[in-house]
Amino acid sequence: MSFKLWYGLAKTQEEFAAMKPGWTHRVADSMDEALWLAMKVNDDGRAIAWEIEGDDGSRLNRQEIIERVRQQKHELIANPPKKY
């Protein structure tokens, strides 16, 4: 299963939804990799991780991403994806 991380400079959920079709995304091989990428995007401060979308139709919104990263931050830092 793969996951798409959508990120950018939208200010609201509505703005993100309108801009999403024009954005590029990062593809991750696992949810942990997608959360790690989202953590890096948010920590960098130049963009916001808005959504993680699984190829099965599952989705995490901005708030869910923030909560999952906060809960798993120590694991994500200790076990970064091998390709990064």
N, C-alpha and C positions, 0 to 999 in steps of 0.2 A: 504494500500500500504506500502511496506517496501523499505528501501534503504540500499545499501551496501557502506560502506566507505572503500576505498582501500588506504592504507598508508604504507610507508616504506622508505628505504634509497636510492632509485634510484636517479641518478644525472641528467638524461635527460628524456624527454618523451619517447624516443626510448628505453631506459634502463627500464623504468617503464613497457612499453608494453611487453618487453621480460620477465620480472620478475613476472608480475602480476599473471600468472597461478600458481606460487608456493607460493604466499602470502596468508595469511589468511585475513579476513576482519571483520569489526564490522557491525552488523545489527542494523538499527534504524527503529523505527515505523513511523517516520515523517521526512520531510525535515528539520524542525527546529532542531530535535534531531541529525540528521546527520551533520548539520552545527555546532552544539554545540560540537559534538565529534571531528570534523575537527579542530575547534578552539582550543580545548584542545590539540590535537596532535601537531598542529603547534606551539602553545605557549610553549609546553614542550621542543621543539627543538631537540628531539632525532629521530624524523621521520618527513616525509612530507606527508600531505594529498594530494593524487594525483587525486582521482576521487570519485565522489558520483554517484552511479548507481541505478536508480529506477527499480523496478521489471516490469515496463511498458516499459523499454528500454531507458528511459531518462537518460542523463548523464550531470554532471558538471565536467569540467576539472580543473586542478590545479588553473589556473588563475581565472576561474569563481568562484571557492570556495573562493579564497582569497578576491575577490571583494564582494561577498555576505556576507561573515563573517564581512568584514570591514563595510558594510552598516548596518548590523543587530547586531553588537557586543553588543550594550547596551541592546537590547531586549533579546539576547541570555544569557547574564550574569544575567539579572533581572528575567528571566524565565527558569532556568535550567530544564532539563527533571526530572521528579519525581523519576525515578529509579537510579539516580546518586547522 
